[in-house]
Amino acid sequence: NKLKGKNTMLTIQDMFQNQSKIDEGVLVEVSDQLWKLGSLQEIKEKVSEDLFVVHVGINMIGNWKNDGWWCLICEQAYLVPYIPDVLKIFGLEEMKTVFESIISLFPEYTTFSNEDESYYDIVNFLQNAHFKVNDERLNHISIEKRKAMVRLIHQRLDRLEDITDPLWGYGSQNDGWKSVLDFIALKI
């Protein structure tokens, strides 16, 4: 078992040093093992900073590959606060800038949690100007301003997808895992 006792922090070396070839299957296996430690916050407390970056990177890219950025933001909200730092560490500055410009459209009071009912109101509000929302704070925003916000978020999402696809899409270098694999190679 690669998962150590409670008092020892797991590292990249613990999870990857004995792997002869690291590919998507190995990355998914490592991520699955880390999820057994608990929530993302619990994992963060139990693993080294570098291994946490790898874990967020695996989940960010894997979820993007499934359904794109908007679905990742909507359905994997707990990842959102960590994504800008991971993109920066991976040297993906343009992607980080555009991602942050999307997140900047969320209200200041947003809690990026799929456990928070108001989060779904916020993403529905930003997804489509005609979706009904219950949050009165959002309902006080004029329809004109809301339409402008929806248009802007879609423009920025399109830009982010355009930047991301050549790097992470299928057929890209290492089938999209290059950023994670390069980071692991630097650290082991």
TIRO-2110 file (N, C-alpha, C; in Angstrom, 1 decimal):
// TIRO-2110
0.8, -1.2, 0.0, N, 1, A
0.0, 0.0, 0.0, CA, 1, A
0.9, 1.2, 0.0, C, 1, A
0.7, 2.1, -1.0, N, 2, A
1.5, 3.3, -1.1, CA, 2, A
1.0, 4.4, -0.1, C, 2, A
-0.1, 4.3, 0.5, N, 3, A
-0.6, 5.4, 1.4, CA, 3, A
-0.1, 5.1, 2.8, C, 3, A
0.7, 6.1, 3.3, N, 4, A
1.4, 5.9, 4.5, CA, 4, A
0.5, 6.2, 5.7, C, 4, A
1.0, 6.0, 6.9, N, 5, A
0.3, 6.3, 8.1, CA, 5, A
0.0, 7.8, 8.3, C, 5, A
-0.7, 8.1, 9.3, N, 6, A
-1.3, 9.4, 9.5, CA, 6, A
-0.2, 10.5, 9.7, C, 6, A
0.9, 10.2, 10.3, N, 7, A
1.8, 11.3, 10.6, CA, 7, A
2.9, 11.6, 9.6, C, 7, A
2.9, 10.8, 8.5, N, 8, A
3.9, 11.0, 7.5, CA, 8, A
3.3, 11.6, 6.2, C, 8, A
3.9, 12.7, 5.7, N, 9, A
3.3, 13.3, 4.5, CA, 9, A
3.8, 12.6, 3.3, C, 9, A
2.8, 12.3, 2.4, N, 10, A
3.1, 11.6, 1.2, CA, 10, A
3.8, 12.6, 0.2, C, 10, A
4.7, 12.0, -0.6, N, 11, A
5.4, 12.9, -1.6, CA, 11, A
5.3, 12.3, -3.0, C, 11, A
5.7, 13.1, -4.0, N, 12, A
5.7, 12.6, -5.4, CA, 12, A
6.6, 11.3, -5.5, C, 12, A
7.7, 11.3, -4.8, N, 13, A
8.6, 10.2, -4.8, CA, 13, A
7.9, 8.9, -4.3, C, 13, A
7.1, 9.0, -3.3, N, 14, A
6.4, 7.9, -2.7, CA, 14, A
5.4, 7.3, -3.8, C, 14, A
4.8, 8.2, -4.6, N, 15, A
3.8, 7.7, -5.5, CA, 15, A
4.3, 7.3, -6.9, C, 15, A
5.5, 7.9, -7.3, N, 16, A
5.9, 7.7, -8.6, CA, 16, A
7.3, 7.1, -8.9, C, 16, A
8.1, 7.1, -7.8, N, 17, A
9.5, 6.7, -8.1, CA, 17, A
9.7, 5.3, -8.6, C, 17, A
8.8, 4.4, -8.3, N, 18, A
9.0, 3.0, -8.7, CA, 18, A
8.2, 2.7, -10.0, C, 18, A
7.7, 3.7, -10.7, N, 19, A
7.0, 3.5, -11.9, CA, 19, A
7.9, 3.6, -13.1, C, 19, A
7.9, 2.6, -13.9, N, 20, A
8.9, 2.6, -15.0, CA, 20, A
8.4, 3.5, -16.1, C, 20, A
7.0, 3.6, -16.3, N, 21, A
6.5, 4.5, -17.3, CA, 21, A
5.2, 5.1, -16.7, C, 21, A
5.2, 6.4, -16.7, N, 22, A
4.1, 7.1, -16.1, CA, 22, A
3.2, 7.6, -17.3, C, 22, A
2.0, 7.1, -17.3, N, 23, A
1.0, 7.5, -18.3, CA, 23, A
-0.3, 7.8, -17.7, C, 23, A
-1.4, 8.0, -18.5, N, 24, A
-2.7, 8.4, -18.0, CA, 24, A
-3.2, 7.4, -17.0, C, 24, A
-3.0, 6.1, -17.2, N, 25, A
-3.5, 5.1, -16.3, CA, 25, A
-2.8, 5.2, -14.9, C, 25, A
-1.5, 5.4, -14.9, N, 26, A
-0.8, 5.6, -13.6, CA, 26, A
-1.3, 6.9, -12.9, C, 26, A
-1.4, 7.9, -13.7, N, 27, A
-1.9, 9.2, -13.1, CA, 27, A
-3.3, 9.0, -12.4, C, 27, A
-4.2, 8.4, -13.1, N, 28, A
-5.5, 8.1, -12.6, CA, 28, A
-5.4, 7.2, -11.3, C, 28, A
-4.6, 6.2, -11.4, N, 29, A
-4.5, 5.3, -10.2, CA, 29, A
-4.0, 6.1, -9.0, C, 29, A
-3.0, 6.9, -9.2, N, 30, A
-2.4, 7.7, -8.1, CA, 30, A
-3.5, 8.7, -7.6, C, 30, A
-4.2, 9.3, -8.4, N, 31, A
-5.2, 10.2, -8.0, CA, 31, A
-6.3, 9.5, -7.2, C, 31, A
-6.7, 8.3, -7.7, N, 32, A
-7.7, 7.5, -7.0, CA, 32, A
-7.2, 7.1, -5.6, C, 32, A
-5.9, 6.8, -5.5, N, 33, A
-5.4, 6.5, -4.2, CA, 33, A
-5.4, 7.7, -3.3, C, 33, A
-5.1, 8.9, -3.8, N, 34, A
-5.1, 10.1, -3.0, CA, 34, A
-6.6, 10.4, -2.5, C, 34, A
-7.5, 10.2, -3.4, N, 35, A
-8.9, 10.5, -3.0, CA, 35, A
-9.4, 9.7, -1.8, C, 35, A
-8.7, 8.5, -1.6, N, 36, A
-9.0, 7.7, -0.4, CA, 36, A
-8.7, 8.4, 0.9, C, 36, A
-7.8, 9.4, 0.8, N, 37, A
-7.4, 10.1, 2.0, CA, 37, A
-8.5, 11.1, 2.5, C, 37, A
-9.5, 11.4, 1.6, N, 38, A
-10.6, 12.3, 2.1, CA, 38, A
-10.8, 13.4, 1.0, C, 38, A
-11.4, 14.5, 1.5, N, 39, A
-11.7, 15.6, 0.7, CA, 39, A
-10.4, 16.3, 0.2, C, 39, A
-10.5, 17.2, -0.7, N, 40, A
-9.4, 17.9, -1.3, CA, 40, A
-8.6, 18.6, -0.2, C, 40, A
-9.3, 19.2, 0.8, N, 41, A
-8.7, 19.9, 1.9, CA, 41, A
-7.9, 18.9, 2.8, C, 41, A
-8.5, 17.7, 3.0, N, 42, A
-7.8, 16.7, 3.8, CA, 42, A
-6.6, 16.2, 3.1, C, 42, A
-6.7, 16.0, 1.8, N, 43, A
-5.5, 15.6, 1.0, CA, 43, A
-4.4, 16.6, 1.1, C, 43, A
-4.8, 17.9, 1.0, N, 44, A
-3.8, 18.9, 1.0, CA, 44, A
-3.0, 18.9, 2.3, C, 44, A
-3.7, 18.5, 3.4, N, 45, A
-3.0, 18.4, 4.7, CA, 45, A
-2.1, 17.2, 4.9, C, 45, A
-2.3, 16.2, 4.0, N, 46, A
-1.6, 14.9, 4.2, CA, 46, A
-0.5, 14.6, 3.1, C, 46, A
-0.4, 15.5, 2.2, N, 47, A
0.6, 15.3, 1.1, CA, 47, A
1.5, 16.5, 1.0, C, 47, A
2.6, 16.3, 0.3, N, 48, A
3.5, 17.4, 0.1, CA, 48, A
2.9, 18.4, -0.9, C, 48, A
3.4, 19.6, -0.9, N, 49, A
2.9, 20.6, -1.8, CA, 49, A
3.0, 20.2, -3.2, C, 49, A
4.1, 19.6, -3.6, N, 50, A
4.3, 19.1, -5.0, CA, 50, A
3.3, 18.0, -5.4, C, 50, A
3.0, 17.1, -4.5, N, 51, A
2.1, 16.0, -4.8, CA, 51, A
0.7, 16.6, -4.9, C, 51, A
0.4, 17.6, -4.1, N, 52, A
-0.9, 18.2, -4.1, CA, 52, A
-1.1, 18.9, -5.5, C, 52, A
-0.1, 19.6, -6.0, N, 53, A
-0.1, 20.2, -7.3, CA, 53, A
-0.4, 19.2, -8.4, C, 53, A
0.3, 18.0, -8.3, N, 54, A
0.1, 16.9, -9.2, CA, 54, A
-1.4, 16.5, -9.2, C, 54, A
-1.9, 16.3, -8.0, N, 55, A
-3.3, 15.8, -7.8, CA, 55, A
-4.3, 16.8, -8.4, C, 55, A
-4.1, 18.0, -8.1, N, 56, A
-5.0, 19.0, -8.7, CA, 56, A
-4.9, 19.0, -10.2, C, 56, A
-3.6, 19.0, -10.7, N, 57, A
-3.4, 19.0, -12.1, CA, 57, A
-4.0, 17.8, -12.8, C, 57, A
-3.9, 16.6, -12.2, N, 58, A
-4.6, 15.4, -12.8, CA, 58, A
-6.1, 15.6, -12.9, C, 58, A
-6.7, 16.1, -11.8, N, 59, A
-8.1, 16.3, -11.8, CA, 59, A
-8.6, 17.4, -12.7, C, 59, A
-7.8, 18.5, -12.7, N, 60, A
-8.1, 19.6, -13.6, CA, 60, A
-8.1, 19.1, -15.1, C, 60, A
-7.0, 18.5, -15.5, N, 61, A
-6.9, 18.1, -16.9, CA, 61, A
-7.9, 16.9, -17.2, C, 61, A
-8.0, 16.0, -16.3, N, 62, A
-9.0, 14.9, -16.5, CA, 62, A
-10.4, 15.3, -16.6, C, 62, A
-10.8, 16.2, -15.8, N, 63, A
-12.2, 16.8, -15.8, CA, 63, A
-12.4, 17.6, -17.1, C, 63, A
-11.3, 18.4, -17.4, N, 64, A
-11.4, 19.2, -18.7, CA, 64, A
-11.6, 18.3, -19.9, C, 64, A
-10.9, 17.2, -19.9, N, 65, A
-11.0, 16.2, -21.0, CA, 65, A
-12.4, 15.7, -21.1, C, 65, A
-13.1, 15.5, -20.0, N, 66, A
-14.4, 14.9, -20.1, CA, 66, A
-15.4, 15.9, -20.6, C, 66, A
-15.4, 17.1, -20.1, N, 67, A
-16.5, 18.0, -20.5, CA, 67, A
-16.1, 19.5, -20.6, C, 67, A
-14.9, 19.8, -20.6, N, 68, A
-14.5, 21.2, -20.8, CA, 68, A
-14.5, 22.0, -19.5, C, 68, A
-14.0, 23.3, -19.7, N, 69, A
-13.8, 24.2, -18.5, CA, 69, A
-15.1, 24.5, -17.8, C, 69, A
-16.2, 24.8, -18.5, N, 70, A
-17.4, 25.2, -17.8, CA, 70, A
-18.0, 24.1, -16.9, C, 70, A
-18.0, 22.9, -17.4, N, 71, A
-18.4, 21.8, -16.6, CA, 71, A
-17.5, 21.5, -15.4, C, 71, A
-16.2, 21.7, -15.6, N, 72, A
-15.3, 21.6, -14.5, CA, 72, A
-15.6, 22.6, -13.4, C, 72, A
-15.8, 23.9, -13.8, N, 73, A
-16.1, 24.9, -12.9, CA, 73, A
-17.4, 24.7, -12.2, C, 73, A
-18.4, 24.2, -12.9, N, 74, A
-19.7, 23.9, -12.3, CA, 74, A
-19.8, 22.7, -11.4, C, 74, A
-19.2, 21.6, -11.9, N, 75, A
-19.3, 20.3, -11.2, CA, 75, A
-18.2, 20.0, -10.3, C, 75, A
-17.0, 20.6, -10.4, N, 76, A
-15.8, 20.3, -9.6, CA, 76, A
-15.4, 21.6, -8.9, C, 76, A
-16.4, 22.3, -8.3, N, 77, A
-16.1, 23.6, -7.8, CA, 77, A
-14.9, 23.7, -6.8, C, 77, A
-14.8, 22.6, -6.0, N, 78, A
-13.7, 22.6, -5.0, CA, 78, A
-12.3, 22.7, -5.6, C, 78, A
-12.2, 22.4, -6.9, N, 79, A
-10.9, 22.6, -7.6, CA, 79, A
-10.6, 24.0, -7.9, C, 79, A
-11.6, 24.8, -8.2, N, 80, A
-11.5, 26.2, -8.7, CA, 80, A
-10.4, 27.0, -8.0, C, 80, A
-10.5, 27.1, -6.7, N, 81, A
-9.5, 28.0, -6.0, CA, 81, A
-8.1, 27.6, -6.2, C, 81, A
-7.8, 26.4, -6.5, N, 82, A
-6.4, 25.9, -6.7, CA, 82, A
-5.9, 26.0, -8.1, C, 82, A
-6.8, 26.1, -9.0, N, 83, A
-6.4, 26.0, -10.5, CA, 83, A
-5.4, 27.1, -10.9, C, 83, A
-5.7, 28.4, -10.5, N, 84, A
-4.7, 29.4, -11.0, CA, 84, A
-3.3, 29.1, -10.5, C, 84, A
-3.1, 28.7, -9.3, N, 85, A
-1.7, 28.4, -8.8, CA, 85, A
-1.1, 27.2, -9.6, C, 85, A
-1.9, 26.2, -9.9, N, 86, A
-1.4, 25.0, -10.6, CA, 86, A
-1.0, 25.4, -12.0, C, 86, A
-1.9, 26.2, -12.6, N, 87, A
-1.6, 26.7, -14.0, CA, 87, A
-0.3, 27.5, -14.0, C, 87, A
-0.1, 28.3, -13.0, N, 88, A
1.1, 29.1, -13.0, CA, 88, A
2.4, 28.2, -12.8, C, 88, A
2.3, 27.2, -11.9, N, 89, A
3.4, 26.3, -11.6, CA, 89, A
3.7, 25.5, -12.9, C, 89, A
2.7, 25.2, -13.7, N, 90, A
2.9, 24.5, -14.9, CA, 90, A
3.3, 25.4, -16.1, C, 90, A
3.5, 26.7, -15.8, N, 91, A
4.0, 27.6, -16.8, CA, 91, A
2.9, 28.0, -17.8, C, 91, A
1.7, 27.9, -17.5, N, 92, A
0.6, 28.1, -18.4, CA, 92, A
0.0, 29.5, -18.1, C, 92, A
0.8, 30.5, -18.2, N, 93, A
0.4, 31.9, -17.8, CA, 93, A
-0.9, 32.4, -18.5, C, 93, A
-0.9, 32.2, -19.8, N, 94, A
-2.1, 32.7, -20.6, CA, 94, A
-3.4, 32.0, -20.2, C, 94, A
-3.3, 30.7, -20.0, N, 95, A
-4.4, 30.0, -19.5, CA, 95, A
-4.9, 30.4, -18.1, C, 95, A
-3.9, 30.7, -17.3, N, 96, A
-4.2, 31.2, -15.9, CA, 96, A
-4.9, 32.5, -16.0, C, 96, A
-4.4, 33.4, -16.8, N, 97, A
-5.0, 34.8, -16.9, CA, 97, A
-6.4, 34.7, -17.4, C, 97, A
-6.7, 33.9, -18.4, N, 98, A
-8.1, 33.8, -18.9, CA, 98, A
-9.0, 33.1, -17.9, C, 98, A
-8.5, 32.0, -17.3, N, 99, A
-9.2, 31.4, -16.2, CA, 99, A
-9.6, 32.4, -15.1, C, 99, A
-8.7, 33.1, -14.7, N, 100, A
-9.0, 34.1, -13.6, CA, 100, A
-9.9, 35.2, -14.1, C, 100, A
-9.9, 35.5, -15.4, N, 101, A
-10.8, 36.5, -15.9, CA, 101, A
-12.3, 36.0, -15.9, C, 101, A
-12.4, 34.6, -16.0, N, 102, A
-13.7, 34.0, -15.9, CA, 102, A
-14.2, 34.0, -14.5, C, 102, A
-13.3, 33.6, -13.6, N, 103, A
-13.7, 33.5, -12.2, CA, 103, A
-14.0, 34.9, -11.6, C, 103, A
-13.3, 35.9, -12.2, N, 104, A
-13.6, 37.3, -11.7, CA, 104, A
-15.0, 37.8, -12.0, C, 104, A
-15.7, 37.1, -12.9, N, 105, A
-17.1, 37.4, -13.1, CA, 105, A
-18.1, 36.8, -12.1, C, 105, A
-17.6, 35.9, -11.3, N, 106, A
-18.4, 35.4, -10.2, CA, 106, A
-18.6, 36.4, -9.1, C, 106, A
-19.7, 36.5, -8.4, N, 107, A
-19.9, 37.5, -7.3, CA, 107, A
-18.8, 37.3, -6.2, C, 107, A
-18.4, 38.3, -5.6, N, 108, A
-17.4, 38.2, -4.5, CA, 108, A
-17.7, 37.2, -3.4, C, 108, A
-19.0, 37.1, -3.2, N, 109, A
-19.4, 36.2, -2.1, CA, 109, A
-19.5, 34.7, -2.5, C, 109, A
-19.1, 34.4, -3.7, N, 110, A
-19.1, 33.0, -4.1, CA, 110, A
-18.2, 32.1, -3.3, C, 110, A
-18.8, 31.0, -2.9, N, 111, A
-18.1, 29.9, -2.2, CA, 111, A
-18.1, 28.8, -3.3, C, 111, A
-16.9, 28.4, -3.7, N, 112, A
-16.7, 27.4, -4.7, CA, 112, A
-16.9, 26.0, -4.1, C, 112, A
-18.2, 25.6, -4.0, N, 113, A
-18.5, 24.4, -3.3, CA, 113, A
-19.8, 23.8, -3.9, C, 113, A
-19.8, 22.6, -4.3, N, 114, A
-21.0, 21.9, -4.9, CA, 114, A
-21.9, 21.6, -3.7, C, 114, A
-21.5, 21.8, -2.5, N, 115, A
-22.4, 21.6, -1.3, CA, 115, A
-23.3, 22.9, -1.1, C, 115, A
-22.9, 24.0, -1.7, N, 116, A
-23.6, 25.3, -1.4, CA, 116, A
-24.6, 25.5, -2.5, C, 116, A
-25.9, 25.5, -2.1, N, 117, A
-27.0, 25.7, -3.0, CA, 117, A
-26.9, 27.0, -3.8, C, 117, A
-26.4, 28.0, -3.2, N, 118, A
-26.3, 29.3, -3.9, CA, 118, A
-25.2, 29.2, -5.1, C, 118, A
-24.3, 28.2, -5.0, N, 119, A
-23.3, 28.1, -6.1, CA, 119, A
-24.0, 27.7, -7.4, C, 119, A
-25.0, 26.8, -7.3, N, 120, A
-25.8, 26.5, -8.5, CA, 120, A
-26.6, 27.6, -9.1, C, 120, A
-27.1, 28.5, -8.2, N, 121, A
-27.8, 29.7, -8.7, CA, 121, A
-26.8, 30.6, -9.4, C, 121, A
-25.6, 30.7, -8.9, N, 122, A
-24.6, 31.6, -9.5, CA, 122, A
-24.2, 31.0, -10.9, C, 122, A
-23.9, 29.7, -11.0, N, 123, A
-23.5, 29.2, -12.3, CA, 123, A
-24.7, 29.2, -13.3, C, 123, A
-25.9, 29.0, -12.8, N, 124, A
-27.0, 29.1, -13.7, CA, 124, A
-27.2, 30.6, -14.2, C, 124, A
-27.0, 31.5, -13.3, N, 125, A
-27.1, 32.9, -13.6, CA, 125, A
-26.1, 33.3, -14.7, C, 125, A
-24.9, 32.8, -14.6, N, 126, A
-23.8, 33.1, -15.5, CA, 126, A
-23.9, 32.3, -16.8, C, 126, A
-24.6, 31.2, -16.8, N, 127, A
-24.7, 30.3, -17.9, CA, 127, A
-25.7, 30.8, -19.0, C, 127, A
-26.8, 31.4, -18.5, N, 128, A
-27.9, 31.8, -19.4, CA, 128, A
-28.7, 32.8, -18.7, C, 128, A
-28.9, 33.9, -19.4, N, 129, A
-29.7, 35.0, -18.9, CA, 129, A
-31.2, 34.7, -18.6, C, 129, A
-31.6, 33.6, -19.1, N, 130, A
-33.0, 33.2, -18.9, CA, 130, A
-33.2, 32.1, -17.9, C, 130, A
-32.2, 31.6, -17.3, N, 131, A
-32.3, 30.6, -16.3, CA, 131, A
-32.8, 31.2, -15.0, C, 131, A
-33.8, 30.6, -14.4, N, 132, A
-34.4, 31.1, -13.1, CA, 132, A
-33.4, 30.9, -12.0, C, 132, A
-33.2, 31.9, -11.2, N, 133, A
-32.4, 31.7, -10.0, CA, 133, A
-33.2, 32.2, -8.8, C, 133, A
-32.9, 31.6, -7.6, N, 134, A
-33.6, 31.9, -6.4, CA, 134, A
-32.9, 33.0, -5.5, C, 134, A
-31.6, 33.1, -5.7, N, 135, A
-30.8, 34.1, -4.9, CA, 135, A
-31.2, 35.5, -5.2, C, 135, A
-31.7, 36.2, -4.2, N, 136, A
-32.2, 37.5, -4.4, CA, 136, A
-31.1, 38.5, -4.8, C, 136, A
-29.9, 38.2, -4.3, N, 137, A
-28.7, 39.1, -4.7, CA, 137, A
-28.5, 39.1, -6.2, C, 137, A
-28.7, 37.9, -6.8, N, 138, A
-28.6, 37.8, -8.3, CA, 138, A
-29.8, 38.4, -9.0, C, 138, A
-30.9, 38.3, -8.4, N, 139, A
-32.1, 38.8, -9.1, CA, 139, A
-32.2, 40.3, -9.1, C, 139, A
-31.4, 40.9, -8.3, N, 140, A
-31.3, 42.4, -8.2, CA, 140, A
-30.5, 43.0, -9.4, C, 140, A
-29.8, 42.1, -10.1, N, 141, A
-29.0, 42.6, -11.2, CA, 141, A
-29.9, 42.7, -12.4, C, 141, A
-29.8, 43.8, -13.1, N, 142, A
-30.7, 44.0, -14.3, CA, 142, A
-30.4, 43.0, -15.4, C, 142, A
-31.5, 42.7, -16.2, N, 143, A
-31.4, 41.7, -17.2, CA, 143, A
-30.3, 42.2, -18.3, C, 143, A
-30.2, 43.5, -18.5, N, 144, A
-29.2, 43.9, -19.5, CA, 144, A
-27.8, 43.6, -19.0, C, 144, A
-27.6, 43.9, -17.7, N, 145, A
-26.2, 43.6, -17.1, CA, 145, A
-26.0, 42.1, -17.1, C, 145, A
-27.0, 41.3, -16.8, N, 146, A
-26.9, 39.9, -16.8, CA, 146, A
-26.6, 39.3, -18.2, C, 146, A
-27.3, 39.8, -19.2, N, 147, A
-27.0, 39.4, -20.5, CA, 147, A
-25.5, 39.7, -20.9, C, 147, A
-25.1, 40.9, -20.5, N, 148, A
-23.7, 41.3, -20.8, CA, 148, A
-22.7, 40.3, -20.1, C, 148, A
-23.0, 40.0, -18.9, N, 149, A
-22.1, 39.0, -18.1, CA, 149, A
-22.1, 37.7, -18.7, C, 149, A
-23.3, 37.2, -19.2, N, 150, A
-23.4, 35.9, -19.8, CA, 150, A
-22.6, 35.9, -21.1, C, 150, A
-22.7, 36.9, -21.9, N, 151, A
-22.0, 37.0, -23.1, CA, 151, A
-20.5, 37.0, -22.9, C, 151, A
-20.1, 37.8, -21.9, N, 152, A
-18.7, 37.9, -21.5, CA, 152, A
-18.1, 36.6, -21.0, C, 152, A
-18.8, 35.9, -20.2, N, 153, A
-18.3, 34.6, -19.7, CA, 153, A
-18.2, 33.6, -20.8, C, 153, A
-19.1, 33.6, -21.7, N, 154, A
-19.0, 32.7, -22.9, CA, 154, A
-17.9, 33.0, -23.8, C, 154, A
-17.6, 34.3, -24.0, N, 155, A
-16.5, 34.7, -24.8, CA, 155, A
-15.2, 34.2, -24.2, C, 155, A
-15.1, 34.5, -22.9, N, 156, A
-13.9, 34.1, -22.2, CA, 156, A
-13.7, 32.6, -22.1, C, 156, A
-14.8, 31.8, -21.9, N, 157, A
-14.7, 30.4, -21.9, CA, 157, A
-14.3, 29.9, -23.3, C, 157, A
-14.8, 30.5, -24.4, N, 158, A
-14.4, 30.1, -25.7, CA, 158, A
-12.9, 30.3, -25.9, C, 158, A
-12.4, 31.4, -25.4, N, 159, A
-11.0, 31.7, -25.5, CA, 159, A
-10.2, 30.7, -24.7, C, 159, A
-10.6, 30.4, -23.5, N, 160, A
-9.9, 29.4, -22.7, CA, 160, A
-9.9, 28.0, -23.3, C, 160, A
-11.0, 27.6, -23.9, N, 161, A
-11.0, 26.3, -24.6, CA, 161, A
-10.1, 26.3, -25.8, C, 161, A
-10.0, 27.5, -26.5, N, 162, A
-9.1, 27.6, -27.7, CA, 162, A
-7.6, 27.4, -27.3, C, 162, A
-7.3, 28.0, -26.1, N, 163, A
-5.9, 27.9, -25.6, CA, 163, A
-5.6, 26.5, -25.1, C, 163, A
-6.6, 25.9, -24.5, N, 164, A
-6.4, 24.6, -23.8, CA, 164, A
-6.4, 23.4, -24.8, C, 164, A
-7.2, 23.4, -25.8, N, 165, A
-7.4, 22.2, -26.6, CA, 165, A
-6.1, 21.7, -27.2, C, 165, A
-5.2, 22.6, -27.8, N, 166, A
-4.0, 22.1, -28.4, CA, 166, A
-3.0, 21.5, -27.3, C, 166, A
-3.2, 21.9, -26.1, N, 167, A
-2.3, 21.5, -25.0, CA, 167, A
-2.8, 20.2, -24.3, C, 167, A
-4.1, 20.1, -24.1, N, 168, A
-4.6, 19.0, -23.3, CA, 168, A
-5.5, 18.1, -24.1, C, 168, A
-5.9, 18.5, -25.3, N, 169, A
-6.9, 17.6, -26.1, CA, 169, A
-6.2, 16.3, -26.5, C, 169, A
-7.1, 15.4, -26.9, N, 170, A
-6.6, 14.1, -27.4, CA, 170, A
-5.8, 14.4, -28.7, C, 170, A
-4.7, 13.7, -28.8, N, 171, A
-3.8, 13.9, -29.9, CA, 171, A
-2.7, 14.9, -29.6, C, 171, A
-2.8, 15.6, -28.5, N, 172, A
-1.8, 16.6, -28.1, CA, 172, A
-0.6, 15.8, -27.5, C, 172, A
0.5, 16.5, -27.2, N, 173, A
1.6, 15.8, -26.7, CA, 173, A
1.3, 15.1, -25.4, C, 173, A
1.7, 13.8, -25.3, N, 174, A
1.4, 13.0, -24.1, CA, 174, A
-0.1, 12.9, -23.9, C, 174, A
-0.9, 13.0, -24.9, N, 175, A
-2.4, 13.0, -24.8, CA, 175, A
-2.9, 14.0, -23.8, C, 175, A
-2.2, 15.1, -23.7, N, 176, A
-2.6, 16.2, -22.8, CA, 176, A
-2.0, 16.2, -21.4, C, 176, A
-1.3, 15.2, -21.1, N, 177, A
-0.7, 15.1, -19.7, CA, 177, A
0.7, 15.7, -19.6, C, 177, A
1.2, 16.3, -20.6, N, 178, A
2.6, 16.8, -20.6, CA, 178, A
2.9, 17.7, -19.4, C, 178, A
2.0, 18.6, -19.1, N, 179, A
2.2, 19.5, -18.0, CA, 179, A
2.4, 18.8, -16.7, C, 179, A
1.6, 17.8, -16.4, N, 180, A
1.7, 17.0, -15.2, CA, 180, A
3.0, 16.1, -15.3, C, 180, A
3.2, 15.5, -16.4, N, 181, A
4.4, 14.6, -16.5, CA, 181, A
5.7, 15.4, -16.4, C, 181, A
5.8, 16.5, -17.0, N, 182, A
7.0, 17.4, -16.9, CA, 182, A
7.2, 17.8, -15.5, C, 182, A
6.2, 18.1, -14.7, N, 183, A
6.3, 18.6, -13.4, CA, 183, A
6.8, 17.4, -12.5, C, 183, A
6.2, 16.2, -12.7, N, 184, A
6.6, 15.0, -12.0, CA, 184, A
8.1, 14.7, -12.3, C, 184, A
8.5, 14.8, -13.5, N, 185, A
9.9, 14.5, -13.9, CA, 185, A
10.9, 15.5, -13.3, C, 185, A
10.5, 16.7, -13.1, N, 186, A
11.3, 17.7, -12.4, CA, 186, A
11.5, 17.4, -10.9, C, 186, A
10.5, 16.7, -10.3, N, 187, A
10.5, 16.5, -8.9, CA, 187, A
11.0, 15.2, -8.4, C, 187, A
11.1, 14.2, -9.3, N, 188, A
11.5, 12.9, -8.8, CA, 188, A
13.0, 12.6, -9.3, C, 188, A
END
